[in-house]
Amino acid sequence: MTFQVPNLPYKFEALEPHIDAKTMEIHHGKHHAAYVSKLNTALEKAPSFFERSINEVLQALNQLPEEIRTAVRNNGGGHLNHSIFWKLLSPNGGGKARGTILQKIDQQFKSFESFKEQFSNLATNHFGSGWAWLVADKDRKLSLLTTPNQDAPILQGLHPLLGLDLWEHAYYLKYQNRRPEYIT
Ligand code: MN3
């Protein structure tokens, strides 16, 4: 089975006014679709990897032929990161975290407000394209980081809990150069 773009769990316009319908349509239908298409083309050189999940493929990059490793890292990462991103967004989302995750955030970042501020600063100051993440390590310790390009946290053995796309294609139509406003 080749990799497929997952359906959005809501309509393109569902995230208005924060993220506009046209951005969602292009982001999901063109950008994500291109990552998937290029991933599938690259893996034609190693078709046994079609049997694996995208997480497993990215964790086994060094088993791939060297000539397709970069293409799989970039486009496989693009596929995984966006698949996570669509599910993190929701028309009924937002607000303060609750329950166990809030306790962990308070422990690690002192308060939810301080976590938001640190996450926003990190995302704002990331140079160029990439992603901002809240991740858990294997001991369930939380931390913040950014990754360049489409590098996925799983490449570092980290489990993403929250991710924000910092590529201009994610916000340019509505926010132009105002990345901080998009992040908020
Ligand atoms: Mn994107």
py3Dmol code that shows the C-alpha trace and the ligand (Angstrom):
import py3Dmol

protein = """\
ATOM      1  CA  MET A   1       0.000   0.000   0.000  1.00  0.00           C
ATOM      2  CA  THR A   2       1.363   3.390  -0.938  1.00  0.00           C
ATOM      3  CA  PHE A   3       1.039   6.240   1.559  1.00  0.00           C
ATOM      4  CA  GLN A   4      -2.129   8.356   1.311  1.00  0.00           C
ATOM      5  CA  VAL A   5      -3.115  11.846   2.416  1.00  0.00           C
ATOM      6  CA  PRO A   6      -5.557  11.416   5.318  1.00  0.00           C
ATOM      7  CA  ASN A   7      -8.912  13.191   5.052  1.00  0.00           C
ATOM      8  CA  LEU A   8      -9.236  16.361   7.083  1.00  0.00           C
ATOM      9  CA  PRO A   9     -11.435  15.714  10.136  1.00  0.00           C
ATOM     10  CA  TYR A  10     -13.327  18.989   9.392  1.00  0.00           C
ATOM     11  CA  LYS A  11     -14.110  21.261   6.449  1.00  0.00           C
ATOM     12  CA  PHE A  12     -11.564  23.661   4.937  1.00  0.00           C
ATOM     13  CA  GLU A  13     -13.444  26.654   6.349  1.00  0.00           C
ATOM     14  CA  ALA A  14     -13.900  25.132   9.821  1.00  0.00           C
ATOM     15  CA  LEU A  15     -10.919  26.980  11.331  1.00  0.00           C
ATOM     16  CA  GLU A  16     -11.983  30.459  10.179  1.00  0.00           C
ATOM     17  CA  PRO A  17     -11.231  33.179  11.162  1.00  0.00           C
ATOM     18  CA  HIS A  18      -7.899  31.933  12.554  1.00  0.00           C
ATOM     19  CA  ILE A  19      -6.892  29.862   9.538  1.00  0.00           C
ATOM     20  CA  ASP A  20      -8.671  30.665   6.288  1.00  0.00           C
ATOM     21  CA  ALA A  21     -10.284  28.108   3.985  1.00  0.00           C
ATOM     22  CA  LYS A  22      -8.004  28.821   1.017  1.00  0.00           C
ATOM     23  CA  THR A  23      -4.884  28.211   3.097  1.00  0.00           C
ATOM     24  CA  MET A  24      -6.303  24.914   4.364  1.00  0.00           C
ATOM     25  CA  GLU A  25      -7.311  23.823   0.874  1.00  0.00           C
ATOM     26  CA  ILE A  26      -3.838  24.479  -0.572  1.00  0.00           C
ATOM     27  CA  HIS A  27      -1.971  23.259   2.498  1.00  0.00           C
ATOM     28  CA  HIS A  28      -3.813  19.940   2.692  1.00  0.00           C
ATOM     29  CA  GLY A  29      -4.615  19.395  -0.977  1.00  0.00           C
ATOM     30  CA  LYS A  30      -1.359  20.603  -2.552  1.00  0.00           C
ATOM     31  CA  HIS A  31       1.490  20.761  -0.013  1.00  0.00           C
ATOM     32  CA  HIS A  32       0.669  17.647   2.005  1.00  0.00           C
ATOM     33  CA  ALA A  33      -0.302  15.805  -1.181  1.00  0.00           C
ATOM     34  CA  ALA A  34       3.079  16.678  -2.744  1.00  0.00           C
ATOM     35  CA  TYR A  35       4.985  15.271   0.258  1.00  0.00           C
ATOM     36  CA  VAL A  36       3.015  12.030  -0.017  1.00  0.00           C
ATOM     37  CA  SER A  37       3.515  11.779  -3.755  1.00  0.00           C
ATOM     38  CA  LYS A  38       7.279  12.362  -3.508  1.00  0.00           C
ATOM     39  CA  LEU A  39       7.542   9.917  -0.588  1.00  0.00           C
ATOM     40  CA  ASN A  40       5.800   7.228  -2.664  1.00  0.00           C
ATOM     41  CA  THR A  41       8.041   7.895  -5.660  1.00  0.00           C
ATOM     42  CA  ALA A  42      11.195   7.666  -3.520  1.00  0.00           C
ATOM     43  CA  LEU A  43      10.071   4.407  -1.870  1.00  0.00           C
ATOM     44  CA  GLU A  44       9.596   2.712  -5.240  1.00  0.00           C
ATOM     45  CA  LYS A  45      13.334   2.077  -4.852  1.00  0.00           C
ATOM     46  CA  ALA A  46      12.681   0.261  -1.545  1.00  0.00           C
ATOM     47  CA  PRO A  47       9.113  -1.080  -1.879  1.00  0.00           C
ATOM     48  CA  SER A  48       9.257  -3.304   1.211  1.00  0.00           C
ATOM     49  CA  PHE A  49       9.000  -0.069   3.234  1.00  0.00           C
ATOM     50  CA  PHE A  50       5.427   0.403   1.996  1.00  0.00           C
ATOM     51  CA  GLU A  51       4.543  -2.317   4.526  1.00  0.00           C
ATOM     52  CA  ARG A  52       5.646  -0.113   7.415  1.00  0.00           C
ATOM     53  CA  SER A  53       4.016   2.830   9.175  1.00  0.00           C
ATOM     54  CA  ILE A  54       5.457   6.261   8.445  1.00  0.00           C
ATOM     55  CA  ASN A  55       6.886   6.377  11.996  1.00  0.00           C
ATOM     56  CA  GLU A  56       8.667   3.073  11.372  1.00  0.00           C
ATOM     57  CA  VAL A  57      10.001   4.258   8.007  1.00  0.00           C
ATOM     58  CA  LEU A  58      11.490   7.396   9.584  1.00  0.00           C
ATOM     59  CA  GLN A  59      13.026   5.386  12.426  1.00  0.00           C
ATOM     60  CA  ALA A  60      14.724   3.128   9.868  1.00  0.00           C
ATOM     61  CA  LEU A  61      16.173   5.812   7.571  1.00  0.00           C
ATOM     62  CA  ASN A  62      19.653   4.305   7.712  1.00  0.00           C
ATOM     63  CA  GLN A  63      18.323   1.020   6.298  1.00  0.00           C
ATOM     64  CA  LEU A  64      17.187   2.805   3.139  1.00  0.00           C
ATOM     65  CA  PRO A  65      19.348   3.111   0.034  1.00  0.00           C
ATOM     66  CA  GLU A  66      21.452   6.235   0.469  1.00  0.00           C
ATOM     67  CA  GLU A  67      20.148   7.837  -2.741  1.00  0.00           C
ATOM     68  CA  ILE A  68      16.577   8.121  -1.364  1.00  0.00           C
ATOM     69  CA  ARG A  69      17.356   8.795   2.311  1.00  0.00           C
ATOM     70  CA  THR A  70      17.091  12.587   2.102  1.00  0.00           C
ATOM     71  CA  ALA A  71      13.906  12.450   0.016  1.00  0.00           C
ATOM     72  CA  VAL A  72      12.288  10.092   2.537  1.00  0.00           C
ATOM     73  CA  ARG A  73      13.457  12.166   5.508  1.00  0.00           C
ATOM     74  CA  ASN A  74      11.989  15.358   3.981  1.00  0.00           C
ATOM     75  CA  ASN A  75       8.817  14.029   2.393  1.00  0.00           C
ATOM     76  CA  GLY A  76       8.147  11.279   4.932  1.00  0.00           C
ATOM     77  CA  GLY A  77       8.626  13.878   7.661  1.00  0.00           C
ATOM     78  CA  GLY A  78       6.281  16.209   5.784  1.00  0.00           C
ATOM     79  CA  HIS A  79       3.658  13.475   5.607  1.00  0.00           C
ATOM     80  CA  LEU A  80       3.925  12.557   9.288  1.00  0.00           C
ATOM     81  CA  ASN A  81       4.102  16.129  10.610  1.00  0.00           C
ATOM     82  CA  HIS A  82       1.045  17.236   8.637  1.00  0.00           C
ATOM     83  CA  SER A  83      -0.926  14.100   9.549  1.00  0.00           C
ATOM     84  CA  ILE A  84      -0.368  15.049  13.201  1.00  0.00           C
ATOM     85  CA  PHE A  85      -1.043  18.747  12.604  1.00  0.00           C
ATOM     86  CA  TRP A  86      -4.525  18.278  11.059  1.00  0.00           C
ATOM     87  CA  LYS A  87      -5.625  16.311  14.107  1.00  0.00           C
ATOM     88  CA  LEU A  88      -4.267  18.901  16.545  1.00  0.00           C
ATOM     89  CA  LEU A  89      -6.361  21.653  14.986  1.00  0.00           C
ATOM     90  CA  SER A  90     -10.080  21.749  15.666  1.00  0.00           C
ATOM     91  CA  PRO A  91     -12.938  24.230  15.279  1.00  0.00           C
ATOM     92  CA  ASN A  92     -13.853  23.538  18.916  1.00  0.00           C
ATOM     93  CA  GLY A  93     -10.293  23.527  20.230  1.00  0.00           C
ATOM     94  CA  GLY A  94      -8.146  26.029  22.023  1.00  0.00           C
ATOM     95  CA  GLY A  95      -8.129  27.131  25.620  1.00  0.00           C
ATOM     96  CA  LYS A  96      -6.189  25.776  28.518  1.00  0.00           C
ATOM     97  CA  ALA A  97      -4.956  22.191  28.772  1.00  0.00           C
ATOM     98  CA  ARG A  98      -6.690  19.963  31.338  1.00  0.00           C
ATOM     99  CA  GLY A  99      -5.956  16.961  33.512  1.00  0.00           C
ATOM    100  CA  THR A 100      -2.668  15.065  33.455  1.00  0.00           C
ATOM    101  CA  ILE A 101      -1.137  17.057  30.625  1.00  0.00           C
ATOM    102  CA  LEU A 102      -1.816  20.309  32.497  1.00  0.00           C
ATOM    103  CA  GLN A 103      -0.104  18.906  35.610  1.00  0.00           C
ATOM    104  CA  LYS A 104       2.924  17.902  33.536  1.00  0.00           C
ATOM    105  CA  ILE A 105       3.030  21.331  31.860  1.00  0.00           C
ATOM    106  CA  ASP A 106       2.796  23.116  35.218  1.00  0.00           C
ATOM    107  CA  GLN A 107       5.607  20.908  36.561  1.00  0.00           C
ATOM    108  CA  GLN A 108       7.890  21.483  33.608  1.00  0.00           C
ATOM    109  CA  PHE A 109       7.139  25.097  32.662  1.00  0.00           C
ATOM    110  CA  LYS A 110       5.870  26.500  36.018  1.00  0.00           C
ATOM    111  CA  SER A 111       2.477  27.484  34.583  1.00  0.00           C
ATOM    112  CA  PHE A 112       0.349  27.087  31.453  1.00  0.00           C
ATOM    113  CA  GLU A 113       0.821  30.792  30.696  1.00  0.00           C
ATOM    114  CA  SER A 114       4.584  30.441  30.948  1.00  0.00           C
ATOM    115  CA  PHE A 115       4.463  27.379  28.665  1.00  0.00           C
ATOM    116  CA  LYS A 116       2.504  29.376  26.065  1.00  0.00           C
ATOM    117  CA  GLU A 117       4.997  32.191  26.243  1.00  0.00           C
ATOM    118  CA  GLN A 118       8.019  29.894  25.890  1.00  0.00           C
ATOM    119  CA  PHE A 119       6.409  27.995  23.014  1.00  0.00           C
ATOM    120  CA  SER A 120       5.523  31.252  21.215  1.00  0.00           C
ATOM    121  CA  ASN A 121       9.002  32.711  21.670  1.00  0.00           C
ATOM    122  CA  LEU A 122      10.641  29.590  20.359  1.00  0.00           C
ATOM    123  CA  ALA A 123       8.324  29.469  17.336  1.00  0.00           C
ATOM    124  CA  THR A 124       8.718  33.167  16.596  1.00  0.00           C
ATOM    125  CA  ASN A 125      12.503  33.022  16.732  1.00  0.00           C
ATOM    126  CA  HIS A 126      12.931  29.879  14.628  1.00  0.00           C
ATOM    127  CA  PHE A 127      14.800  30.938  11.503  1.00  0.00           C
ATOM    128  CA  GLY A 128      13.242  29.925   8.205  1.00  0.00           C
ATOM    129  CA  SER A 129      10.936  26.958   7.665  1.00  0.00           C
ATOM    130  CA  GLY A 130      10.332  24.268  10.224  1.00  0.00           C
ATOM    131  CA  TRP A 131       8.138  23.254  13.140  1.00  0.00           C
ATOM    132  CA  ALA A 132       7.756  24.126  16.823  1.00  0.00           C
ATOM    133  CA  TRP A 133       6.976  21.204  19.126  1.00  0.00           C
ATOM    134  CA  LEU A 134       5.998  20.169  22.616  1.00  0.00           C
ATOM    135  CA  VAL A 135       7.425  16.658  22.939  1.00  0.00           C
ATOM    136  CA  ALA A 136       7.729  13.881  25.501  1.00  0.00           C
ATOM    137  CA  ASP A 137      10.854  11.751  25.763  1.00  0.00           C
ATOM    138  CA  LYS A 138      10.886   8.038  26.631  1.00  0.00           C
ATOM    139  CA  ASP A 139      10.634   8.893  30.341  1.00  0.00           C
ATOM    140  CA  ARG A 140       7.615  11.124  29.588  1.00  0.00           C
ATOM    141  CA  LYS A 141       9.547  14.283  30.392  1.00  0.00           C
ATOM    142  CA  LEU A 142       8.213  17.254  28.421  1.00  0.00           C
ATOM    143  CA  SER A 143      10.307  19.722  26.485  1.00  0.00           C
ATOM    144  CA  LEU A 144      10.076  22.288  23.705  1.00  0.00           C
ATOM    145  CA  LEU A 145      12.075  22.305  20.522  1.00  0.00           C
ATOM    146  CA  THR A 146      11.982  23.377  16.912  1.00  0.00           C
ATOM    147  CA  THR A 147      12.994  21.236  13.967  1.00  0.00           C
ATOM    148  CA  PRO A 148      14.221  22.540  10.605  1.00  0.00           C
ATOM    149  CA  ASN A 149      12.485  21.794   7.305  1.00  0.00           C
ATOM    150  CA  GLN A 150      10.245  18.728   7.730  1.00  0.00           C
ATOM    151  CA  ASP A 151      12.365  16.920  10.299  1.00  0.00           C
ATOM    152  CA  ALA A 152      10.053  14.946  12.594  1.00  0.00           C
ATOM    153  CA  PRO A 153      10.635  14.608  16.368  1.00  0.00           C
ATOM    154  CA  ILE A 154      10.654  10.806  15.976  1.00  0.00           C
ATOM    155  CA  LEU A 155      14.068  11.190  14.278  1.00  0.00           C
ATOM    156  CA  GLN A 156      15.328  12.110  17.772  1.00  0.00           C
ATOM    157  CA  GLY A 157      13.231   9.440  19.485  1.00  0.00           C
ATOM    158  CA  LEU A 158      10.782  12.061  20.777  1.00  0.00           C
ATOM    159  CA  HIS A 159       6.992  11.794  20.827  1.00  0.00           C
ATOM    160  CA  PRO A 160       5.171  14.939  19.615  1.00  0.00           C
ATOM    161  CA  LEU A 161       2.220  16.185  21.683  1.00  0.00           C
ATOM    162  CA  LEU A 162       1.762  19.578  20.034  1.00  0.00           C
ATOM    163  CA  GLY A 163       3.237  20.850  16.789  1.00  0.00           C
ATOM    164  CA  LEU A 164       2.957  24.083  14.874  1.00  0.00           C
ATOM    165  CA  ASP A 165       3.831  24.406  11.202  1.00  0.00           C
ATOM    166  CA  LEU A 166       6.186  27.387  10.770  1.00  0.00           C
ATOM    167  CA  TRP A 167       6.395  27.221   6.987  1.00  0.00           C
ATOM    168  CA  GLU A 168       5.070  30.356   5.319  1.00  0.00           C
ATOM    169  CA  HIS A 169       2.661  28.179   3.315  1.00  0.00           C
ATOM    170  CA  ALA A 170       0.814  27.573   6.607  1.00  0.00           C
ATOM    171  CA  TYR A 171      -0.032  31.242   7.173  1.00  0.00           C
ATOM    172  CA  TYR A 172       1.146  33.527   4.391  1.00  0.00           C
ATOM    173  CA  LEU A 173      -2.191  34.171   2.626  1.00  0.00           C
ATOM    174  CA  LYS A 174      -3.816  35.529   5.761  1.00  0.00           C
ATOM    175  CA  TYR A 175      -0.948  36.720   7.950  1.00  0.00           C
ATOM    176  CA  GLN A 176       1.774  37.533   5.373  1.00  0.00           C
ATOM    177  CA  ASN A 177       4.935  38.284   7.392  1.00  0.00           C
ATOM    178  CA  ARG A 178       3.124  38.384  10.754  1.00  0.00           C
ATOM    179  CA  ARG A 179       4.291  35.012  12.066  1.00  0.00           C
ATOM    180  CA  PRO A 180       3.760  35.974  15.754  1.00  0.00           C
ATOM    181  CA  GLU A 181       0.086  36.727  15.096  1.00  0.00           C
ATOM    182  CA  TYR A 182      -0.381  33.330  13.434  1.00  0.00           C
ATOM    183  CA  ILE A 183       1.370  31.618  16.329  1.00  0.00           C
ATOM    184  CA  THR A 184      -0.956  33.291  18.841  1.00  0.00           C
TER     185      THR A 184
END
"""
ligand_1 = """\
1
MN3
Mn 2.907 22.691 6.022
"""
view = py3Dmol.view(width=600, height=400)
view.addModel(protein, "pdb")
view.setStyle({"model": 0}, {"cartoon": {"style": "trace"}})
view.addModel(ligand_1, "xyz")
view.setStyle({"model": 1}, {"stick": {}})
view.zoomTo()
view.show()
